[in-house]
């Protein structure tokens, strides 16, 4: 007992969405033991105040109650002089159906450790035992447990694989990095390069588990081989929650929590790969790549994490952006999608970056630094003010990869840089300095490459995509997404109403005075509905002047807008049939993951 921190967690009131947690500590700090809950979860760069979901908290020692003082929004302290052992008992409200926090009802339970496990200060390095208990009142429901948290072998009450019971983490950092899913999930298992993998899907679904495994296995093996065997985890688990409409993922050291639309999963008899399934495989690929890039190769600012406050780095363009580059690239390298499909996905990424004027105002380095306040707290003006370190970071990775390949005639690539990061930082635990990627790029590709990369990352100029894609036999064309004239807005349907979600800088709508939040009422005297606006616009020509009525709050307003020609802002990368043999060789190496 003296050498461990011991927790129990139970779905005590599933219908009320309440977990009950106890924390037992044999030797509390005589000066007054302090406990705290993280304010954010690694991989999601926003202060989320998980402690707000603690409904009640009490402490006992020697059979008597102890006074507990709340020190701040997420910390509590016991009185000085308590000899121990002490037990904290608290309830956690869990009703956030996301990959970041915790969710509980009569159908399943899910939690991240950052949402439910208070940290005993001074005991972070001690082993942590967790007794995951069956839900109260659902003993006959046949629930199981899916987690990458190791079973506490050798301990009394140790869990069996997929069972309730005792689990072990080597320290608090590990404890909060193994999410847990419990319920009647569907399970499939496979090996990738000798490492056991599992997929647990909760929620109603008709997924063809065999098809899913047939796609995930080569994808995982391609990633393991990119960095080099053996894989850094002894076992890996994909925790999937299937819902009617949802999308998201969060990486962990030996697992990932995923949220997807059930329609995106493959079904029996499905022949052609759907766009939704391709997107889901890309999500799996993205989170799996994080097993190396950000879970083990980390910015120095994250070594160690300080989960009580923001941890600032300008490197998310490399950790999220490079991962966003490899997620789709590894789909084609592993044979899960065709080259044409990959270029379609690449075109979508290029288009997403190009359509926001924020790319001319914010660099990806600054976007990384301001993730806490801007990227994760977007508003109606975000497309005009910020750029995504995910999407533009992926394009920076593409350019760096293509230049390294072209300059070396296929002998070097971004793969070499990633392997070097793994050997120097991932395996050693030494964080990457803020200028470390620039220095490594210069080491691999020469000083000019390092300086060029810094300009791409710290600047706001247009990326030279067409020129470098041409070097690998890919042409880049631009076209309009629609033939209809445009007014420079993004709309969102709310029932039968159509609201302006974003009004783009310099566009006709902004010039005329329209604002985000305005509800479209009529176009030239004709009622606007969510389904009919595009049809009305399609009957007009660029240069026409349109009278648009909107409600702003409860006030009816009228604006005259001059329609413009649709912008050519949709990227279409395609294989160049006239590419030189040298370019084709580089393209083969790039998309195949091998030297030219």
C-alpha positions in Angstrom: 0.0 0.0 0.0 2.9 2.4 0.8 4.4 2.1 -2.7 1.2 2.7 -4.8 -1.7 5.1 -5.3 -4.9 3.1 -5.5 -8.1 4.1 -7.2 -11.5 2.5 -7.7 -13.9 3.7 -10.3 -17.5 2.5 -10.8 -20.4 3.6 -12.9 -22.5 4.1 -9.8 -25.5 5.9 -11.4 -25.5 5.3 -15.2 -28.9 7.0 -15.7 -27.6 10.1 -13.8 -24.3 9.9 -15.7 -22.2 9.6 -12.5 -19.0 7.8 -11.9 -17.9 7.3 -8.3 -14.2 7.3 -7.7 -12.1 6.6 -4.6 -8.4 7.4 -4.1 -6.5 5.7 -1.3 -3.1 7.0 -0.2 -1.2 5.3 2.6 1.2 8.0 3.5 -0.2 11.5 2.8 2.1 14.6 3.0 2.3 15.6 6.7 2.2 19.2 5.6 -1.2 18.7 4.1 -1.7 16.4 1.1 -2.7 18.2 -2.1 -4.7 16.8 -5.0 -5.6 18.2 -8.3 -7.3 17.3 -11.6 -5.8 18.3 -15.0 -7.2 21.4 -16.7 -6.5 20.1 -20.2 -5.8 16.8 -22.0 -2.7 16.3 -24.1 -3.5 16.4 -27.8 -6.4 18.9 -27.4 -4.9 22.3 -26.8 -7.6 24.1 -24.8 -8.1 24.7 -21.1 -11.2 22.6 -20.4 -11.6 22.8 -16.6 -12.4 19.1 -16.1 -12.8 19.8 -12.3 -16.1 21.5 -13.1 -17.6 18.0 -13.4 -16.8 16.9 -9.9 -20.1 16.9 -8.1 -19.1 16.1 -4.6 -15.8 15.3 -2.8 -15.0 14.1 0.7 -12.2 12.5 2.6 -11.8 10.1 5.6 -8.9 8.8 7.7 -9.1 6.2 10.5 -12.9 6.0 10.0 -13.5 9.7 10.6 -14.2 12.5 8.2 -11.5 15.0 7.3 -11.9 18.6 6.4 -11.1 19.3 2.7 -10.1 22.8 1.5 -10.5 23.7 -2.1 -7.5 25.8 -3.0 -8.4 26.8 -6.5 -10.6 25.7 -9.4 -9.1 22.3 -9.7 -7.1 21.6 -6.5 -7.9 20.4 -2.9 -5.9 20.0 0.2 -6.2 17.9 3.4 -5.2 19.3 6.8 -1.6 19.1 8.0 -0.6 16.3 10.4 -2.9 13.5 9.0 -1.0 10.3 9.4 -3.0 8.2 7.0 -4.1 6.2 5.3 -6.6 8.5 3.7 -9.4 7.9 1.3 -10.9 10.5 -1.1 -14.4 9.7 -2.4 -15.8 11.8 -5.2 -18.4 11.7 -8.0 -17.8 12.8 -11.5 -20.6 13.9 -13.9 -20.0 12.3 -17.3 -22.2 13.5 -20.1 -19.8 14.8 -22.8 -20.0 12.5 -25.9 -16.5 13.3 -27.2 -13.1 11.8 -27.3 -11.8 14.3 -24.7 -13.7 13.8 -21.5 -16.1 11.2 -20.1 -19.6 9.8 -21.0 -21.8 7.4 -19.2 -25.4 6.1 -19.6 -27.1 2.7 -19.5 -25.5 1.7 -22.8 -21.8 2.3 -22.2 -19.2 4.2 -20.2 -16.1 6.0 -21.4 -13.5 8.0 -19.7 -10.1 9.6 -20.1 -8.1 9.6 -16.9 -7.7 13.4 -17.0 -11.4 13.7 -16.3 -11.7 11.2 -13.4 -8.4 10.6 -11.6 -7.2 13.3 -9.2 -3.4 13.5 -9.0 -1.9 13.1 -5.5 0.9 15.7 -5.5 4.3 14.2 -4.7 3.1 10.7 -5.7 3.1 11.2 -9.5 6.1 8.8 -10.0 4.6 6.0 -7.9 2.8 3.0 -9.5 -1.0 3.6 -9.8 -3.5 0.8 -9.4 -7.1 1.1 -10.7 -9.9 -1.2 -9.8 -12.5 -0.8 -12.6 -15.7 -2.2 -11.2 -18.9 -3.3 -13.0 -21.7 -0.8 -13.3 -24.3 -0.6 -10.5 -27.7 -2.0 -11.5 -26.4 -3.4 -14.8 -24.7 -6.5 -13.6 -26.6 -8.7 -16.1 -25.9 -6.4 -19.1 -22.7 -8.3 -20.1 -20.5 -5.2 -20.1 -16.8 -5.7 -20.9 -13.8 -3.3 -20.6 -11.6 -2.2 -23.5 -8.4 -0.3 -22.7 -4.7 -0.5 -23.3 -4.0 0.0 -19.6 -2.1 -3.2 -18.5 -3.8 -5.7 -16.2 -2.3 -5.8 -12.7 -0.9 -9.3 -13.1 0.2 -10.8 -9.8 -2.1 -8.6 -7.7 -5.2 -9.9 -5.9 -8.2 -9.1 -8.1 -6.2 -8.5 -11.2 -8.4 -8.1 -14.3 -8.4 -10.5 -17.2 -8.2 -9.1 -20.7 -11.5 -7.2 -21.4 -12.7 -7.8 -17.9 -13.4 -5.8 -14.8 -10.8 -5.8 -12.0 -7.4 -4.4 -11.2 -5.2 -2.6 -13.7 -1.8 -1.0 -13.3 0.0 2.1 -14.6 3.7 2.8 -13.9 3.0 6.4 -12.9 0.3 9.1 -13.0 1.3 10.2 -16.5 0.7 6.7 -17.8 -2.5 6.4 -15.8 -4.2 9.3 -17.6 -2.9 8.2 -21.1 -5.0 5.0 -21.4 -8.7 5.8 -22.0 -11.3 3.2 -21.0 -14.4 2.0 -22.8 -16.9 -0.3 -21.1 -20.1 -1.8 -22.4 -21.3 -4.2 -25.0 -18.9 -3.3 -27.7 -18.0 -5.3 -30.8 -14.5 -6.6 -30.8 -11.9 -7.6 -33.4 -8.2 -8.4 -33.0 -5.2 -8.6 -35.3 -1.4 -8.5 -35.2 0.7 -5.8 -36.9 4.4 -6.6 -37.1 3.9 -9.0 -34.2 2.1 -6.5 -32.0 -1.4 -7.4 -30.8 -4.0 -4.8 -31.9 -7.7 -4.6 -31.1 -10.7 -2.6 -32.3 -13.6 -2.1 -30.0 -16.7 -0.4 -31.5 -19.5 0.9 -29.2 -22.9 2.2 -30.4 -25.3 0.7 -32.8 -23.5 -0.2 -36.1 -23.4 -2.8 -38.8 -19.6 -2.6 -39.4 -17.9 -5.4 -41.4 -15.2 -6.0 -38.8 -13.3 -8.3 -41.2 -13.1 -5.6 -43.9 -12.0 -3.1 -41.3 -9.2 -5.3 -40.0 -8.1 -6.1 -43.5 -7.6 -2.4 -44.0 -6.2 -1.4 -40.6 -3.6 -4.2 -40.5 -1.5 -3.1 -43.5 -1.9 0.5 -42.6 -0.5 -0.1 -39.1 2.3 -2.2 -40.4 3.3 0.5 -42.9 3.6 3.0 -40.1 5.6 0.7 -37.8 8.0 0.0 -40.7 8.4 3.6 -41.5 9.9 4.3 -38.1 11.4 0.9 -37.8 10.6 -2.2 -35.8 10.0 -3.0 -33.1 6.9 -0.8 -32.4 7.1 1.3 -29.2 3.9 -0.3 -27.7 3.3 -3.8 -26.5 -0.3 -3.7 -27.5 -2.6 -1.1 -29.2 -6.4 -0.5 -29.0 -8.7 1.5 -31.3 -11.7 2.6 -29.2 -14.5 3.6 -31.6 -17.8 5.2 -30.7 -20.3 5.1 -33.6 -23.0 7.7 -33.6 -25.5 9.2 -36.1 -23.3 12.1 -37.0 -19.8 12.7 -35.5 -16.1 12.9 -36.2 -13.1 13.2 -34.0 -10.0 11.5 -32.6 -7.5 11.8 -29.8 -4.2 10.0 -29.6 -2.7 8.1 -26.6 0.5 6.2 -26.1 -1.0 2.8 -26.9 -4.5 3.5 -28.1 -6.8 6.1 -29.6 -10.3 7.3 -28.9 -12.4 7.8 -32.1 -15.8 9.2 -32.8 -17.4 8.5 -36.1 -20.7 8.4 -38.0 -21.9 4.8 -38.2 -22.5 5.3 -41.9 -18.8 5.8 -42.4 -18.0 2.3 -41.2 -17.7 -0.5 -43.9 -20.7 -2.8 -44.2 -21.1 -6.3 -45.5 -21.5 -6.4 -49.2 -19.9 -2.9 -49.7 -17.9 -3.0 -52.9 -16.6 0.5 -53.7 -14.9 2.4 -50.9 -17.1 5.3 -49.8 -15.8 8.8 -49.1 -17.0 8.4 -45.5 -15.0 5.1 -45.0 -11.9 6.7 -46.6 -12.2 9.6 -44.1 -12.5 7.1 -41.2 -9.4 5.2 -42.3 -7.6 8.6 -42.6 -8.7 9.4 -39.0 -7.4 6.0 -37.8 -4.1 6.6 -39.7 -3.7 10.1 -38.2 -4.2 9.0 -34.6 -2.0 5.9 -35.0 0.9 8.0 -36.5 0.7 10.1 -33.3 2.0 7.0 -31.4 5.4 8.2 -32.6 4.9 11.9 -33.5 3.7 13.8 -30.4 3.2 10.9 -27.9 7.0 10.0 -27.9 8.6 12.6 -30.2 7.5 15.8 -28.3 8.2 19.5 -28.3 10.6 20.4 -25.4 7.7 22.5 -24.1 5.8 19.3 -23.4 8.6 17.5 -21.5 7.0 17.1 -19.0 3.5 18.3 -19.5 2.2 20.9 -17.1 -1.5 20.0 -17.1 -2.5 22.9 -14.8 -2.0 25.6 -17.5 -1.3 26.2 -21.2 2.0 24.8 -22.6 3.1 27.0 -25.4 5.0 25.8 -28.5 5.4 27.0 -32.1 5.9 23.4 -33.3 2.3 22.1 -33.7 2.7 22.6 -37.5 5.2 19.7 -37.3 3.5 17.5 -34.8 -0.1 17.9 -36.1 0.7 19.1 -39.6 3.3 16.4 -40.4 0.9 13.8 -39.0 -1.9 15.3 -41.2 0.4 14.9 -44.2 1.3 11.3 -43.5 -2.2 10.1 -42.5 -3.5 10.1 -46.2 -0.1 9.4 -47.7 0.2 6.2 -45.7 -3.3 5.1 -47.0 -1.9 5.1 -50.6 1.5 3.6 -49.5 -0.3 0.7 -47.8 -2.6 0.1 -50.8 -5.8 1.2 -49.0 -6.5 3.9 -51.6 -5.5 4.5 -55.2 -3.1 7.3 -56.3 -6.0 9.2 -57.8 -7.9 9.0 -54.5 -4.8 10.4 -52.7 -4.5 13.3 -55.1 -8.2 14.1 -54.5 -7.6 14.2 -50.8 -4.6 16.4 -51.3 -6.6 18.7 -53.4 -9.1 19.1 -50.6 -6.3 20.0 -48.2 -4.9 22.6 -50.6 -8.4 24.1 -51.2 -9.1 24.3 -47.4 -5.9 26.4 -46.9 -6.5 28.6 -50.0 -10.1 29.5 -49.2 -9.3 31.3 -46.0 -7.6 34.7 -46.1 -6.3 34.0 -42.6 -3.4 32.3 -44.4 -2.1 35.7 -45.4 -2.2 37.0 -41.8 -1.0 34.2 -39.6 1.9 31.9 -40.0 1.7 28.3 -39.0 4.3 28.9 -36.3 2.0 31.6 -34.8 -1.0 29.4 -35.3 0.7 26.7 -33.3 1.5 29.2 -30.5 -2.0 30.6 -30.4 -3.8 27.2 -30.6 -5.0 27.8 -27.0 -6.8 31.0 -27.8 -7.5 31.0 -31.5 -7.5 27.6 -33.2 -9.5 25.8 -30.4 -11.7 28.8 -29.8 -12.8 29.7 -33.3 -15.5 32.2 -34.1 -17.2 33.7 -37.2 -14.1 35.7 -38.2 -11.6 32.8 -37.9 -11.3 32.2 -41.7 -10.3 35.8 -42.1 -7.8 35.8 -39.2 -6.1 32.4 -38.7 -4.7 29.4 -40.6 -4.8 25.8 -39.5 -1.5 24.3 -38.4 -3.1 21.0 -39.4 -3.8 21.7 -43.0 -1.1 24.2 -43.9 1.3 22.2 -41.7 0.5 19.2 -43.9 1.3 21.3 -47.0 4.6 22.4 -45.5 5.4 18.7 -44.9 4.5 18.0 -48.5 6.8 20.7 -49.8 9.7 19.6 -47.6 9.3 16.0 -48.6 9.2 16.9 -52.3 12.2 19.2 -52.1 14.3 16.7 -50.2 13.5 14.0 -52.8 14.1 16.3 -55.8 17.3 17.8 -54.5 18.7 14.4 -53.7 17.3 12.6 -56.8 15.2 10.4 -54.5 18.0 9.5 -52.1 16.5 11.5 -49.1 13.0 12.4 -48.0 10.9 13.5 -45.1 10.8 9.8 -44.0 14.5 10.2 -43.1 13.8 13.3 -41.0 11.0 11.5 -39.2 13.3 8.5 -38.4 16.0 10.8 -37.2 13.4 12.5 -34.9 12.4 9.1 -33.6 16.0 8.0 -32.9 17.1 11.2 -31.3 13.9 12.2 -29.5 11.3 9.5 -29.5 13.5 6.8 -28.1 15.4 9.1 -25.7 12.6 11.2 -24.3 14.5 14.4 -25.1 12.1 17.1 -26.3 12.5 18.8 -29.7 13.8 22.4 -29.4 11.7 25.1 -31.0 14.2 25.4 -33.9 15.0 21.7 -33.9 13.1 20.8 -37.1 14.8 23.6 -39.0 18.2 22.3 -37.8 17.4 18.7 -38.7 16.1 19.7 -42.2 19.4 21.6 -42.8 21.4 18.6 -41.6 19.5 16.3 -44.0 19.0 18.6 -47.0 21.5 21.4 -46.6 21.5 24.8 -45.0 19.4 26.3 -47.8 16.6 23.8 -47.1 16.6 24.6 -43.4 16.3 28.3 -44.2 13.7 27.7 -46.8 11.6 25.7 -44.4 11.8 28.4 -41.8 10.4 30.9 -44.3 7.5 28.6 -45.1 6.7 28.1 -41.4 7.2 31.7 -40.2 6.0 33.5 -43.3 2.5 34.2 -44.7 3.3 34.0 -48.4 1.7 31.7 -50.9 3.1 28.2 -50.8 5.0 27.2 -54.0 2.9 24.0 -54.5 2.6 23.9 -58.3 6.3 24.2 -58.9 7.3 21.4 -56.5 4.4 19.1 -57.5 5.5 19.4 -61.1 8.9 18.1 -60.0 7.2 14.8 -59.2 5.0 14.6 -62.2 1.8 16.1 -60.7 0.0 19.1 -62.3 -2.0 21.5 -60.2 -5.0 23.2 -61.7 -7.5 25.5 -60.1 -11.2 25.7 -60.8 -14.4 27.1 -59.3 -16.4 24.9 -57.1 -19.6 26.0 -58.8 -20.7 27.9 -61.9 -23.1 30.1 -59.9 -22.0 33.6 -58.9 -20.7 34.2 -55.4 -21.2 36.7 -52.6 -18.3 35.6 -50.4 -20.0 33.8 -47.5 -20.3 30.4 -45.9 -23.9 29.5 -44.9 -25.3 27.0 -42.4 -28.8 25.6 -42.3 -30.8 25.9 -39.1 -34.0 24.1 -39.8 -35.5 25.8 -42.8 -33.5 29.0 -42.2 -30.2 29.8 -43.8 -27.7 31.7 -41.6 -24.5 33.4 -42.6 -21.8 31.5 -40.7 -18.8 33.4 -42.1 -18.5 36.5 -44.2 -15.1 36.6 -46.1 -12.9 39.6 -46.1 -13.1 41.7 -49.3 -16.1 39.8 -50.7 -19.3 41.3 -52.0 -21.3 40.5 -48.9 -18.9 42.2 -46.6 -18.6 45.2 -48.9 -22.4 45.5 -48.9 -22.6 45.3 -45.1 -23.8 41.7 -44.4 -22.5 40.1 -41.3 -22.0 36.7 -39.8 -25.2 35.6 -37.9 -27.5 37.3 -40.3 -30.5 35.1 -41.3 -31.3 35.2 -45.0 -34.9 36.0 -45.7 -35.3 36.9 -49.4 -33.3 37.3 -52.6 -34.8 39.9 -55.0 -38.2 39.5 -53.3 -38.2 35.7 -53.3 -38.2 33.8 -50.0 -34.9 32.1 -49.2 -34.9 28.6 -47.7 -32.1 26.4 -46.7 -32.6 24.2 -49.8 -33.4 26.9 -52.3 -30.7 29.6 -52.0 -28.3 27.9 -54.3 -31.0 27.4 -57.0 -31.8 31.1 -56.8 -28.2 32.1 -57.2 -27.7 29.7 -60.1 -30.2 31.8 -62.2 -28.1 34.9 -61.8 -24.9 36.2 -63.5 -21.7 37.7 -62.2 -22.1 41.5 -62.2 -25.8 41.4 -61.3 -27.0 43.4 -58.4 -29.2 41.5 -55.9 -31.4 42.8 -53.1 -30.9 40.6 -50.1 -33.2 40.9 -47.0 -32.0 39.5 -43.7 -32.9 39.4 -40.1 -30.1 40.7 -37.8 -31.3 39.7 -34.4 -35.0 40.8 -34.6 -34.4 43.6 -37.1 -35.2 43.3 -40.8 -32.5 44.8 -43.0 -32.0 45.1 -46.7 -28.6 45.1 -48.6 -27.7 45.5 -52.3 -25.0 43.1 -53.2 -23.0 43.0 -56.5 -22.5 39.3 -57.4 -19.0 38.2 -58.5 -17.7 35.4 -60.6 -17.1 32.3 -58.6 -13.5 32.2 -57.5 -11.2 29.5 -58.8 -10.3 28.3 -55.3 -10.7 24.5 -55.7 -7.4 22.7 -56.3 -7.2 19.8 -58.7 -3.9 17.9 -58.6 -3.6 15.3 -61.3 -1.0 12.9 -62.7 1.0 14.6 -65.5 0.9 12.3 -68.5 3.8 14.1 -70.0 6.1 14.0 -67.0 9.7 13.1 -67.5 11.0 9.7 -66.5 12.9 11.3 -63.6 9.8 13.0 -62.3 7.8 9.7 -62.6 10.6 8.0 -60.6 10.4 10.6 -57.9 6.6 10.3 -57.8 6.9 6.5 -57.5 9.2 6.8 -54.6 7.0 9.5 -52.9 3.7 7.6 -53.2 5.3 4.2 -52.7 7.5 5.2 -49.8 10.8 4.1 -51.3 13.9 5.6 -52.9 13.7 6.5 -56.6 
